[in-house]
Every structure is written in C-alpha cells, then in structure tokens.
Amino acid sequence: MKLIFLIFAMAVAAMGPSRDGSLPETGADRDSVPQRNPARLPPISAQDDATENAPAEQLRIMDAASAEPADFLWNARPVVVFADTPGDPAFVEQVEALRRDARQLVDRDVVVITDSDPSAASIWRQDLRPRGFSLVLIDKDGQVKIRRPSPWDVREIGRAIDRLPLRRQEIGRGRPLR
C-alpha cells in the first residue's frame, strides 16, 4: 500500500506545477526577449573577440636568482629552462615558444624560470643539476615530473601537465579553465 502511494506521489510531482499558475508567454512576448540561437545573434566585433580571448593573466617568466622553489609550492607549476649561456639557440627557441603560446601555460598555472648563468649557482641549479640545455617540469607538490635535454613544444608540455595526478584532480573538481 505504501509503495502504491509513493508511486502515485511521484507521478503527481512529475506532472509539474498546477494550472493555477500564470499562462505561458505569447509569441509576441517571446520575440522581444533575445534568444541564444547563434544564427540570430549579431556578429561579434573584432574588439569583443580580442578582449574575450585575451589571457586574464600574463605568463610569469622569472630569473632563477629572483625565485625560490618554496614560493611555488602548491600554487604553481614551475617550468625551469636551463642553458650555459643566454645565447644558446635551444634556450632562445624554448623561451620564444613558451612566450608564443602563453595562454595554454597560464591555464595550467605554469611559471617559467630561466637560468642561463651557471656561475651564479642558483638554488634551482643546485637542486636540479642540469648539464647544458635542459627543460624541467615541476608539479605543484614540488616533485620533478619531466626532464628534457632539448626544446619541447608548448602543446606537448600542456599534454604532459594534463596527465599529472594533481592536474587531473583539478580538472575533476570542476576547476574552471581561465
């Protein structure tokens, strides 16, 4: 008997509100309200498109001497780019690639650390011990995740970050991409 009453109550609830409510809008009222149909929307101007696609934040590129690893713990993913000289072609190519596709990195909370002076013996160089050109990806937990001896495409850096457990948790929580 209780089961029949429960089914009846669910059926009544599924019917929706009673007929005592207001009447639906007429066709004239509906046309005065802007619709979300893309075919009916006016074209987006170039200015609107530029502001919509502009990154909310700029990619942070810092010198190794001015950055400490502890500053980024649980806040950002450092991508450390090492070279023996600032004119190293691989170093220049990597930094330019990171600047060119900055949006993908900003969305993944990346901070770029550059170190092209071995004589300065920065804390990054002491901890990571690179030889010549090197790209090192460190996750938010402070663990080294990837080392590369040659320049790497930003798209592949983004894919590698997206496979990290902490990034998967961020995505799983529904953290909005900027």
TADAWO-V64224 format. One line per field, one symbol per residue. burial: + if it has 24 or more other ideal C-beta (glycine too) atoms within 12 Angstrom, else -. A space follows every 10 residues. Layout:
burial = ???
This chain:
burial = ---------- ---------- ---------- ---------- ---------- --------++ ++-+--+-+- -+---+++++ +++----+-+ +--++-++-- ++-+++++++ ++++++---- -+-++--+-+ --++++++++ ---+++-+-- ++-+--++-+ ++-+-++--- --------
